[in-house]
């Protein structure tokens, strides 16, 4: 049976990731990159998808934790006769040269099984299924392990434990006593098994390097800012470690989540591939990390955006900027369905690719400009280069040209374009931040025109985006629908937090979108899709931030603590939640949710 989404932890290495369940099974692992086809896909089909489990053969209880401030995972099994620990990690790749997926040989999963107390009989089931379980993946025994191959790809499992193979599934059992250990290493795009007694030393060295990397990354941030989260230090650090896993190096892009098609409603069709870099999501991620003192990642991403925007006759072309790209910068992300997979809990279809890349979403320009402005506020003596400013200036000029047009909005509705209020406010943000950056750095630009257009955007939003009947900002011009994104308007600086219109908007949103305990749906209007979805966890953090700006700090903190109580056993969140059962919904772990957690923790402290 499918395991609850909240029963998983994540391991990763800035190129790919894997989900490991509390019972020791790797049920999702794309290789060699996070947006590559899955090798283990049981989370999308527990019959044919493939998995790699290591667990006691006798009845057991289990628990998981990370090894300190790292992304090295430890799963502890306890049986009547003993205790065993499995340590899982994907080694950090120290070589920063990027090669295409078909040539990359860096992806490998290390699993160490160690006896802690007594003795346990352990059972391993190794069932890789390359290419999302399309075609046939064949396993064969070789000296030192197992060779795996399908029509185009191959890999190896290195092991000193003997396996038996049946139906292209390898199974092994062994007894492990206290102080004893075994090692298993899966490598993708590699055809030769090289593993012997010296391999144990190699494993230990890679574990040391990987732990050192994560530890250094956490502690190389601004220590003062990192400790500012006070009693929420632990969830803030775990959130930052999750966000870092989603970076794709050395390109500098950021995935929204490491999974595809985990459903927003069990059995529903709102199942999407999130293994891409959204301009908006990436800007949000970096803005959150700024608050922890991480600037290197932001600078790399800004360079990537500028390059991606392209130039024509020496000028940036913002009209070419898409809302999202592949992690290697691919611009075509054609959506298709994997009909041979039944989907998590029979939630079809399973999708790869995402047709939202074709959409127009006008908020992306404001997201980038706001990110750069946040760097300016966060870092003394920050300099905006002329190359960067040339692109940002064209963003502002482009916003002048397009803000009056409808778009598909940040929720990527699959209905006709509308004049979404959030998009309009982010156009206001784009112009506002361009003005501020130009003045702060004495840069050239048509500031007077930007000011006129900014004021006009504001007038239109206040006129056509306000409902007298609802006493609330609305989802789009001239509508009566409310939208949780309006909770961001005060922290964006569009309106003061204690403005009566903002206070009444918060009240209306809670009345219409709340499921109690600060849990909110995004909206209830029609969006061109069948079915419903769960509560959107980022919206809860937006509510917290909005309440802080109204002066309701005590209530905001209570909601924050309530949301924290919903995290899973290792401090991770999905995108959405079933408000009744509290089961996780949507792709997992989700950058959006952890971004909100970091921001709200800092806002509550400051």
Protein Blocks (a to p, Z undefined) as FASTA:
>chain_A
ZZdfklpccddehlaccdddfkopafbdcdfbfkbccfblklmocklnopaddddfbdcd
dddddehjafbdcdddddfkbccdddddddddfblcdcdfklpckbccddddddfbhcdd
ddddddddehhhgajddddddehiacdddfkbccddddfbdcddeehiacddddddehia
cdddddehiabdcddfklmmmmmmmmmmmmmmmmmmmmmmcfklmmmnmmmmmmmmmmmm
mmmmmpccfkopacfbfcehiafbghiabdcdfkbccfklmmmmmmmmmmnopaklmmmm
mmmmmmmnopaehiacfklpcfbdcfkopablcdcddfkbgbjhhiacddedjfklmpcc
fklmmmmmmmmmmmmmmpghiacdfklmmmmmmmmmmmmmmmmpccebjnopabdcdddf
klmmmmmmmmmmmmmmmmmnopacdfklmmmmmmmmmmmmmmmmccfklopacfbehiab
dcfklmmmmmnopacfklmklmmmmmmmmmmmpggjhiacfblcdehiacdddddfklmm
mmmmmmmmnopamlmmmmmmmmmmmpcfkopacfbdcfklopaedjdddfklmmmmmmmm
mmmmZZ
